[in-house]
Amino acid sequence: MPVISRFYGIAILMFFQDHHPPHFHAKYEGQIAVFSIKECRLLAGQLPPRAMRLVKAWAKLHQRELMTDWDIAQKDGKLKAIEPLA
C-alpha cells in the first residue's frame, strides 16, 4: 500500500485495486481510518480529533489528485505523490 503523502506524522495511503467507493487510508500513531474521496467523510476506523481535522482539510484541498491516484491504483499504475498539508 503506497504512501502518497505525509504531514504532521500522518501517512496517507492507497491500496491497488481496492473496493469501491473511492477512498484512501490515513495512519497516525498506530490508528488507521478510511475516508471517502468525494465526501471527505470517515468510512471506517478512527483517528484522534486533531488528526481527523487535518486529514479532512487536506483531502478537501486535494480531491482531484486523490481521484486521479484512485483511477491509477485501479489499473495498478504508479501513484503520484500529493503535496502535504503545510
N, CA and C of each residue as an Amber inpcrd file, in Angstrom:
protein
   258
   0.8580000  -1.1730000   0.0000000   0.0000000   0.0000000   0.0000000
   0.9020000   1.2330000   0.0000000   0.9980000   1.9120000  -1.1300000
   1.8970000   3.0760000  -1.2280000   1.4270000   4.2830000  -0.4110000
   2.4100000   4.9560000   0.1550000   2.1630000   6.2220000   0.8380000
   2.1630000   7.3050000  -0.2370000   1.0880000   8.0840000  -0.3050000
   1.0120000   9.1340000  -1.3180000   1.2440000  10.5210000  -0.7320000
   1.2020000  10.6340000   0.6120000   1.5030000  11.9160000   1.2580000
   1.8010000  11.6760000   2.7350000   2.5570000  12.5970000   3.3130000
   2.8630000  12.5770000   4.7550000   2.8450000  14.0100000   5.2620000
   2.2030000  14.2180000   6.4170000   2.2160000  15.5310000   7.0580000
   1.8390000  15.3690000   8.5270000   2.5250000  16.1120000   9.3750000
   2.2650000  16.1310000  10.8180000   2.1720000  14.7350000  11.4240000
   2.9990000  13.8200000  10.9600000   3.0040000  12.4610000  11.4890000
   1.9200000  11.5610000  10.9190000   1.1450000  12.0680000   9.9690000
   0.0510000  11.3130000   9.3460000   0.5340000  10.7960000   7.9930000
   0.2990000   9.5200000   7.7340000   0.6130000   8.9370000   6.4300000
  -0.6980000   8.6890000   5.6940000  -0.7570000   9.1260000   4.4420000
  -1.9230000   8.8940000   3.5950000  -1.5480000   7.7880000   2.6140000
  -2.3700000   6.7410000   2.5590000  -2.0650000   5.5610000   1.7680000
  -3.2360000   5.1880000   0.8660000  -2.9290000   4.4270000  -0.1890000
  -3.9700000   3.9460000  -1.0850000  -3.5840000   2.5400000  -1.5570000
  -4.5460000   1.6300000  -1.4990000  -4.3400000   0.2610000  -1.9780000
  -4.5340000   0.1870000  -3.4900000  -3.8710000  -0.7640000  -4.1350000
  -4.1160000  -1.0480000  -5.5430000  -5.3640000  -1.9170000  -5.6570000
  -6.1710000  -1.6430000  -6.6660000  -7.3940000  -2.3930000  -6.9620000
  -8.2690000  -2.5920000  -5.7250000  -8.4460000  -1.5450000  -4.9500000
  -9.2600000  -1.6030000  -3.7380000 -10.7410000  -1.5230000  -4.1060000
 -11.5930000  -1.8760000  -3.1560000 -13.0450000  -1.8690000  -3.3550000
 -13.5780000  -0.4340000  -3.4340000 -14.7630000  -0.2970000  -3.9900000
 -15.4400000   0.9970000  -4.0620000 -16.2050000   1.2390000  -2.7710000
 -16.5410000   2.4420000  -2.4120000 -16.3660000   3.7000000  -3.1320000
 -14.9010000   4.1540000  -3.0830000 -14.5350000   5.0960000  -3.9670000
 -13.1670000   5.6310000  -3.9510000 -12.8230000   6.1830000  -2.5670000
 -11.6800000   5.7440000  -2.0510000 -11.3040000   6.1390000  -0.6940000
  -9.7860000   6.0720000  -0.5200000  -9.3410000   6.5730000   0.6210000
  -7.9360000   6.4870000   0.9900000  -7.8500000   6.1480000   2.4730000
  -6.6690000   5.7460000   2.8990000  -6.4230000   5.3630000   4.2840000
  -5.4880000   6.3970000   4.9120000  -5.7430000   6.7240000   6.1630000
  -4.8730000   7.6300000   6.9130000  -4.3910000   6.8830000   8.1530000
  -3.0810000   6.9350000   8.3880000  -2.4930000   6.2370000   9.5280000
  -1.7850000   7.2540000  10.4150000  -2.0690000   7.1850000  11.7110000
  -1.4620000   8.1060000  12.6650000  -1.3250000   7.4060000  14.0090000
  -0.1070000   7.3400000  14.5090000   0.1870000   6.7360000  15.8220000
  -0.4950000   5.3790000  16.0180000  -0.3840000   4.5220000  15.0020000
  -0.9120000   3.1640000  15.1030000  -2.4000000   3.0350000  14.8330000
  -3.0930000   4.1390000  14.6380000  -4.5180000   4.0950000  14.3220000
  -4.6910000   4.2980000  12.8180000  -5.6940000   3.6360000  12.2640000
  -5.9670000   3.7530000  10.8330000  -7.4310000   4.1100000  10.6330000
  -7.6700000   5.0320000   9.7080000  -9.0300000   5.4110000   9.3450000
  -9.1360000   5.4230000   7.8240000 -10.3440000   5.1820000   7.3400000
 -10.6190000   5.1690000   5.9140000 -11.5920000   6.3080000   5.6160000
 -11.2720000   7.1140000   4.5870000 -12.0820000   8.2720000   4.2290000
 -12.5220000   8.1850000   2.7770000 -13.7600000   8.5890000   2.5200000
 -14.2240000   8.6750000   1.1340000 -13.5500000   9.8790000   0.4860000
 -13.3100000   9.7840000  -0.7980000 -12.6740000  10.8870000  -1.5110000
 -13.7020000  11.9700000  -1.8210000 -14.8590000  11.5950000  -2.3440000
 -15.8510000  12.5930000  -2.7610000 -16.4010000  13.4150000  -1.5970000
 -16.7680000  12.7650000  -0.5120000 -17.3880000  13.4720000   0.6050000
 -16.4030000  13.8480000   1.7090000 -15.1820000  13.3390000   1.6120000
 -14.1690000  13.5640000   2.6600000 -14.7300000  13.1910000   4.0250000
 -15.4270000  12.0710000   4.0770000 -16.0070000  11.6450000   5.3550000
 -15.4200000  10.3080000   5.7930000 -15.4670000  10.0880000   7.0740000
 -14.9450000   8.8680000   7.6710000 -15.8300000   7.6860000   7.2890000
 -15.2050000   6.6250000   6.7720000 -15.9330000   5.4060000   6.4240000
 -15.7040000   4.3100000   7.4570000 -14.5060000   4.2670000   8.0290000
 -14.1700000   3.2130000   8.9880000 -12.9680000   3.6490000   9.8200000
 -12.8280000   3.0560000  10.9910000 -11.6890000   3.3370000  11.8530000
 -11.8460000   4.6480000  12.5990000 -10.7300000   5.0900000  13.1550000
 -10.7600000   6.3610000  13.8810000  -9.3610000   6.9300000  14.0150000
  -9.3030000   8.2280000  14.2310000  -8.0730000   8.9620000  14.4950000
  -8.3750000   9.9500000  15.6140000  -7.3570000  10.4410000  16.2910000
  -7.6060000  11.4930000  17.2740000  -8.2490000  12.7070000  16.5840000
  -9.0400000  13.5030000  17.3130000  -9.7580000  14.6330000  16.7100000
  -8.8850000  15.5790000  15.8840000  -7.7050000  15.9400000  16.3680000
  -6.8500000  16.8660000  15.6230000  -6.4020000  16.2430000  14.2970000
  -5.9820000  14.9880000  14.3350000  -5.5580000  14.2960000  13.1160000
  -6.7310000  14.1750000  12.1420000  -7.9200000  13.9110000  12.6640000
  -9.1120000  13.8080000  11.8270000  -9.3660000  15.1290000  11.0880000
  -9.2750000  16.2420000  11.7890000  -9.4810000  17.5580000  11.1660000
  -8.4300000  17.8260000  10.0920000  -7.1750000  17.4990000  10.3770000
  -6.0990000  17.7220000   9.4090000  -6.2990000  16.8880000   8.1460000
  -6.6590000  15.6390000   8.3090000  -6.8680000  14.7610000   7.1560000
  -8.0200000  15.2780000   6.3000000  -9.1200000  15.6560000   6.9310000
 -10.2740000  16.1570000   6.1680000  -9.9320000  17.4470000   5.4380000
  -9.2170000  18.3460000   6.0890000  -8.8090000  19.6090000   5.4440000
  -7.9090000  19.3170000   4.2530000  -6.9430000  18.4180000   4.4240000
  -6.0380000  18.0520000   3.3390000  -6.8120000  17.4230000   2.1770000
  -7.7220000  16.5070000   2.4900000  -8.4720000  15.8060000   1.4460000
  -9.3260000  16.7690000   0.6270000  -9.9260000  17.7420000   1.2630000
 -10.7410000  18.7210000   0.5350000  -9.8880000  19.5240000  -0.4390000
  -8.6570000  19.8100000  -0.0570000  -7.7470000  20.5520000  -0.9280000
  -7.2560000  19.7170000  -2.1150000  -7.2480000  18.4030000  -1.9550000
  -6.6160000  17.5320000  -2.9490000  -7.5580000  16.4690000  -3.5280000
  -8.8550000  16.7650000  -3.5780000  -9.8100000  15.7790000  -4.0980000
  -9.4890000  15.3550000  -5.5210000  -9.1400000  16.2940000  -6.3610000
  -8.8520000  15.9670000  -7.7690000  -7.6570000  15.0170000  -7.8610000
  -6.5820000  15.3280000  -7.1360000  -5.3940000  14.4590000  -7.1670000
  -5.6950000  13.0860000  -6.5710000  -6.5130000  13.0520000  -5.5210000
  -6.8910000  11.7700000  -4.9240000  -7.6620000  10.9110000  -5.9220000
  -8.5890000  11.5120000  -6.6630000  -9.3420000  10.7500000  -7.6630000
  -8.4300000  10.2710000  -8.7930000  -7.4710000  11.0920000  -9.1680000
  -6.5100000  10.6760000 -10.1970000  -5.7250000   9.4640000  -9.7080000
  -5.2260000   9.5230000  -8.4660000  -4.4920000   8.3770000  -7.9100000
  -5.4010000   7.1590000  -7.7830000  -6.6640000   7.3710000  -7.3980000
  -7.6070000   6.2450000  -7.2950000  -7.7190000   5.5400000  -8.6430000
  -7.9070000   6.3170000  -9.7040000  -8.0290000   5.7420000 -11.0430000
  -6.7640000   4.9850000 -11.4400000  -5.6040000   5.5450000 -11.1230000
  -4.3300000   4.8810000 -11.4120000  -4.2090000   3.5830000 -10.6060000
  -4.5940000   3.6290000  -9.3450000  -4.4940000   2.4550000  -8.4680000
  -5.3850000   1.3110000  -8.9560000  -6.5080000   1.6410000  -9.5610000
  -7.3980000   0.6050000 -10.0800000  -6.7590000  -0.1560000 -11.2420000
  -5.7530000   0.4590000 -11.8780000  -5.0620000  -0.1630000 -13.0060000
  -3.6450000  -0.6110000 -12.6330000  -3.3320000  -0.6020000 -11.3360000
  -2.0060000  -0.9930000 -10.8400000  -0.8900000  -0.1160000 -11.3960000
  -1.1690000   1.1430000 -11.6180000  -0.1530000   2.0550000 -12.1280000
   0.6470000   2.6850000 -11.0050000   1.5790000   3.5380000 -11.3740000
   2.4360000   4.2170000 -10.3940000   1.7000000   5.4390000  -9.8520000
   1.4140000   5.4280000  -8.5520000   0.6910000   6.5330000  -7.9220000
   1.5780000   7.7650000  -7.8170000   0.9360000   8.9100000  -7.8980000
   1.6500000  10.1850000  -7.8030000   1.5970000  10.7080000  -6.3830000
   2.7140000  11.2450000  -5.9170000   2.7410000  11.8600000  -4.5900000
   1.8710000  13.1080000  -4.6060000   1.2380000  13.3780000  -3.4810000
   0.3840000  14.5570000  -3.3370000   0.9950000  15.4510000  -2.2640000
   1.0080000  16.7370000  -2.5320000   1.6040000  17.7040000  -1.6060000
   1.0420000  17.5470000  -0.1990000   1.8770000  17.6480000   0.8020000
   1.3870000  17.5680000   2.1810000   0.6790000  18.8490000   2.5950000
   0.0080000  18.7780000   3.7140000  -0.6150000  19.9640000   4.3070000
   0.5020000  20.7950000   4.9070000   0.5090000  22.0710000   4.5680000
   1.5910000  22.9520000   5.0420000   1.2090000  23.6400000   6.3410000
